[in-house]
Amino acid sequence: MPRPRVRVMFDHMFRNALSTLIVQSTLTAGTTVLSVASLSFLGLGGQSPMPEWGAMMSGGRNFIGVNFHLPLFPGLAVSVMVLAFNLLGDELRDLLDQRACPKMARKWTTFSRW
C-alpha cells in the first residue's frame, strides 16, 4: 500500500528539520537573554519595579568601588544563563545529529512516525 506524498514529505522533512529547529531555538534563547540584559542596562528595558539583570548591573556600577558584588553577580548570572543555553544547544545538536550517530538520532525522532 503506497504512502501519500504529503506523508512521505512530512516524515523526511520533519525528521531532518527537527534537530535544526531545536538547536536554533536554544541558541536564540541565549541571544535573547543577552539582548534583554543589554537593553535593560541602557535603560530601555522594563520599568523600575521589574527586576532585570541589566538594570541591576546599571544600578550597581555607581557603587562598584564600595560594593563590587552589586554589578558582579547579575553579570555572572547573565553569563551563566547564556552559556547554559549555548551548551544545551550544542549537546542537543550532538544528540540529534543523524550523521554522527544514526541509531541515537533515530531513537529521538521516531515519534514522527504514526
Secondary structure by P-SEA (a helix, b strand, c coil): ccccaaaaaaaaaaaaaaaaaaaaaaaaaaaaaaaaaaaaaaccccccccccaaaaaaaacccccccccaaaaaaaaaaaaaaaaaaaaaaaaaaacccccaaaaaaacccccc
